Amino acid sequence: MTLDVARIKQDFPILAQRQDDKPLVFLDSAASSQRPNQVLEAMTSFAQSDYANVHRGVYQLAERATNRFEAARTAVASFIGASKPNEVIFTKNATEALNLVAQSWGRANLGPGDAVVLSLMEHHANIVPWQMLATELGFEIRWIEIDDDYNLDLSNLDQLLEGAKLLAFSQMSNVLGTIAPTEVLVDAARKAGALVLLDACQSVPHAVTNVVEADVDFIAFSGHKMLGPTGIGVLWGREHLLEEMPPFLGGGGMILNVTREGFSTAELPAKFEAGTPPIIEAVGLHAAIDYLNDLGMEAVAAHEHELTKYALKTLPDIVGEPLRIYGPSQASGRGAVFSIGIETVHAHDISQILDQHAVCIRPGHHCAKPLMKKMGVSATARASLYIYNDTADVDALGAALAASNDFFAL
């Protein structure tokens, strides 16, 4: 099954606009994807007809809202292959989900003599929370390096994991597109007795996900990178771990009882969902999941793989020798994320020239400064593709990059 991109684009009204009389080419989905009409309409309809606060009201409107909210949780669980919806915790984004694990599980289980293993291709959201906690609690952070082809260097993996309590890594790099060898990493962590936390922000929207088959302990991802709204993220964790962990935030909704002397927590998932949750956003995320399910995640992955092969072959031919694409050289080891450099041209200058051609990419360090230092650059110009992109978009990217190169060569 292949994706009908022309039809898909019709579902995204923002992609129909023109910029400076040129068709808009959106290549920044790794930062935040666009939303189809189906998601926008589901959220609007819910707000107009079914909105109320959830879990507490006994009137019919509140019960309808609660049912829609919990249906979204069930849809998320099914989408990632989880068997128990109560293992799905709604957060405001993946960053909060990762901080939840650090501040709850990490604070309760880490101390002097312990170690957490990260990869060098991590987003700051999977680095800084552990650094903050390590400063306070005194545990060690160890790093999996990258090799010359921008894959993880696993030559000393067993040594890095020796005595470690947690391995936390991105399933796909938001800078390099590198796909981590999840099975190898998880097997090594299990042999070392370490838990596994997976940052799946760049993988859940693009490929089939099954947390049971992956044998991980925690997984975090964001709604806004998978056609859903901002303001909602997901933490999935094994039930027994979540039950053992102390609450992250305190307040309404997460308690069973409160007295002057203390409190007791509600059962999962409410234990970790203090305050009014992202109700309308959950409805939007459910609609996004339905949209992706209708396409089929196998078809999504196959489409992006073909685009990746096309881009790796075509862009160097169009732009020429000054072009550098950071990341694995073979499409089989990467996703449709391309960090681009042109010799003597700064990433921000590239992006500004591309904007004049109505091509939307993102310059910067992409919240991955340790990786950038390893790469020897301060920034790259990143193009990222999704279901509404096709080979014509890659060609437009190439032409705009060539124009950028020509402009700064004058």
N, C-alpha and C positions, 0 to 999 in steps of 0.2 A: 504494500500500500504506500503510495506517495501522497504528499500534501499538495492540495490545489491552492497554491499561494495567492493566485489572483482572486479566488473566492474568499480566502481568509482575510485578505486586505480589506475587503468590503465590510468586514465586521468591525474594523478599527477606524472610526471617523477621523481621528487625528491624522492618519496617514494619507487622507485624501487632500489635505491642504497643500498649497504651493508656497514656496519661499523664494522671493525675488524672481517670480515667474518660473521657478524650477520645481519639479516634483520632490517632495520631502523624502529623504532616505534616512531612516532612523536606525542607527547602528550603536545604540548605547543600552541594550537590554541587560547587560551584566550589572549595570547600575540600578536600573528600574525598567521593567517592561511596560509596554502600553496595555490598555485595557479594552477588550471588545465590548460591543454594545450589550451583549448578554450579561456581562458583569455590571455595567453601568445601570442597565434597566432593572436588574434584580435588586440592587441596592436602593434605587429610587422607589421602586414599587413597595419594597419592604418598609421604607421610611414613611411612605404615604399611607399604607394600609395596615401594617402589622407591628409597628414599633411600640415597644414598651420595655421597661427594665425587666431583666430575666431572673428566674429562680425564686423570687419572693412573692410576686403577686399571684392571687388565686382567681382573678377575673379572667375572662376568656381571652382578651387581648394579650395579657401578660403570658398566658399559657401558650398562645400561638407563637409569641416571640421566643419563649423558652424552647419550644419544640424546634423552631427554625435554627436557633443557636446551637442546640445539641445535635441537630442533623448535620450541621457543618462539621462538628467534631467527629462524628461518625464517618463523614465523607473523607476527612483528612486521614483518619486511621486506615480506611480502606485503600486510599491512594498510595500510602507508604507501606502497605502490607502488614500493619499492626493488627493484632487480634483483639485488643481491648481499647475501646475509645477513652476510657478513663486514664490511659497512659499519655494521652494528648493534652498538653498544657498550652493554652493560648497566651501569648505574650504580645508586647507591642511591636516587636521585631526580633530578628535573629540575634542581634547584639544583646538584648535583654535575656534571651534564652540562654546564651553562653554565659552571661554574668550570673544567671540563676544557678547554673551548675557550679560555677566557681565559688560563689558566695554561700551556697547551701551545702552541696556535697563536698566541695574543696575545703571549706572552713571546718567541717566536721571530721575530715579524714586526713588532712595533710599537716605536716609539721617538720621540724628539723630531722634530717636524715632521709626524707622522702624525696621523690622526683616526679616531675611531669615532663613528658616528652612531646615536643611540638615539631612541626616541619617548618623549614625556612620559607615556604610559600604561603604561610598563613596570613590572613587578613588581620588587621590590628584588633578586631573584635575577638579573635581567638589567641591573642598575645597579651594585650594590656591587662585583662582581668586576672590572668595568671601571674603577671609581673606584680600587680598591685598586691595580690594575696601572698606571693612569695616574699615580698619586702616585709610584710607583717608577720608571717608565720615561719619563715626561714627554710622553706624547702627549695630544692634545686630545679632549675629548668634546663633541659637538654634539647639539642636541636638536630633534626635530620637535615643534612645538607642536600644540595642539588648537584647533578653532574653536568657535564659539558653540553648535553642535549636537553637540559632543563627538566629532566626527570629526577625523582627522588633517589638519592644515593643510599641504598640499603645495605652497603657493604659492612657496616658496623651496627646494624639494627639491633641484634641481640645484646650487644654490649650497652647500647643506649637504653634499652629496656630493662636491663638488670636492676632489680630493686625498685623499679618505677611503679607508681600506683595508677597512672593514667597516661594513655596515649591520645592526644587530641590533634586531629588533622583535617584539612579541607579535602573533600573528595574530588573537587576540581578547582584549580587555581583561577582566581578572578583576574590574574595578570597574564599568566602564561597559557592558560587553557589546559595545562597538564592534568591528566586524569591519574589520580593516585592508585596504586595497586592495592585496593582495599582488602582483598582476601589475604594477600601476603602480610599486610600490616596487622590485620586483626588476628591472624593465626599466631604471629610472633608475640603480640600483646597477650594473648591467652596463655601461651607457654610461659610467659614471664609473670603471670598473675595480675596483669594490669587491666583496668577498665578501658573502654574505648568511647571517645566522644567524637562524633562526625559533624563537621561543618558542611552541610549539604546545600548551602544557598545557591551554588552554581551547578548542582547536579539534579536535585529534585525537579526543577522546571524542565529539564532537558532529556531525561532518561527514566526508564523504569526503576522504581525504588522499592526495595523490600527489606525492612529493618530486621525481620526474623532471619531471612536468608543471609543477610550481611553479618549477623551475629554481633551487632554493636550494642552499646549500653545506653547511649544518648545520641540524639540527632537534632540539629537545629537548622531551621530555614525560614525564609521570609515570604509573605504573601505577595509583596509588590514586585518580586522578580519572576513570578509565575502567573502573570495576567491579572492578579488580584490587586486589592487596594493597599495603600500604605497603612500603617497603624496596626498591623497584625502580623505576628510571627508565630512559630510553633516550636515547642520543645517536646520531643517524644523521649520517654525514658522507660526503662524496665520498671514494672509496677513495684517490685520489692525494693528497688533502690529509691524510688520516689517516696515510698512509704517510710523509709528509714531516714530520709533527709529532713532537716528542720525547715520550717517555712522561710521564704525569701523576703516577702513583704507582709506586713501586718495591717489589719483593718477589717472592714466589712466583707462578708462573703466567704472568708477563709477560716472562720471559726466555727466550732461546735458549741462552745460555751465560754463566757467571760465572767470572772468574778473579781473582787478586789485583790485577791491573792494571785491570780494568773488566768490562763486561758488554755483551752484545748482546741486542736485544729479539726476542721472538717475533713471528710474523706476526699480522696482524689476524685477529680482534678481540682476541686474547689480550694484545696489546701494551698495551691500556688497561684490562685487567681483572685487576689485581693482587690476589692473595689469593683466598680462597674466595668465589665469587660468590653472589648471591642465588638459590639453586637452587630451593627450594620456591616462592619468590616468582615465579620465571620460569614455573613450571608454572601458578601461579594467573593470571598475566598471559595466558598462552596460552589458558586457559579463558575469561577475560574477552573476549578477542578472538573466540573461537569464538561466544560469546554475542552479541556485537555483530554479527558477520557473519550470524548466523541472523536477527537482526532486520532487517538491511540498513541501512547507514549513510545511504542516501538517505531511508529511512523515518524514521530517527532525526532527521535534520535537518529533514524536513518536519513531524514532530510538534512539535518544539521551536519551529519558526517559527510554527505555528498557536497554540501556547501563548503565545508572545511577543506576537502580535497581540492575543490575548484579554486578556492582562494589561495591556497598554498602554491598551486601551479600558476595561477593567472597573475596575481599581484606582482611577483618579481618580473614577469615578462612585460607588464605594462609600465612599471615604474623604473626598472633598471637597477643597476649595481648599487646606487646609494641606499636602497631600501634594505632594512633589516627587520625580520619578523622574529621576535623573541618567543621561545617556546619549542616544544618537540618538533622535529623536522617532519615526522610522519603523522598523517591524519589519524591513524589508529591509536595514537597515544594522547590525543588531545581533543578538546571541544572547540566550538566555534567562537573562540576569543582570541584576538590577535593584537598583541602589543607591538606597536610599530615604531621604528626609528628611522630617520633619514639623516645621514651624516651632515653635520654642520647646521642642521635646522632643529630648533627647539620644539618639543612636543606641543607647547601651547601655540606656537606659530603655525604648525601644521594644522592644528584644530581650527584656528581662525580662518585659514585659507579654505579648508574643507567646508566651513560654515557658509562661505560665499558661494559654494556649489550646492548648498542645501543638504550636505552630508553631515549627519550628527554623530560625532564620536566624542570620546572623553580623554583629555590630557591630564597628566598628573602622576602621583605615586600610587594611586589606587588603594590607599590604606594598607600599603605593604612595604614600608620603608626598609626593613631588614633585607627583604628580597631585592629591592632596588639597589641597595648598597652592594650586595653580592653580584648583581648584574653590571655594576659600574656605571649606572645612569641615575639621574635625579628624577626623571620622568619618562613616560612613554605616551604615545598617542594610541589609545585602545579602541578598536572596533569590535563589537560583539553582535552576533547574529541570532535570530530566533525564528519562530514559525512564519512570521510575515515577511521574511527576507528571501530573496532569490538571487540567481546568478546576475541578473541585471543590477541589483544593488551592489554586488561585489565589483562589477564592472564600473559602476559609478564611483565607488570608493577608489578603485585603481586610477581612474581618469583624474579624480580630484587630487590624489597623492602625486601623480605625475605633474599636474599643474602647480602644486605646491613646490615640488622639487625645481621646476623650471623657474618659478618666480624668484626663489632665493638663490638661484644660480646666476642670476643677472648681475 
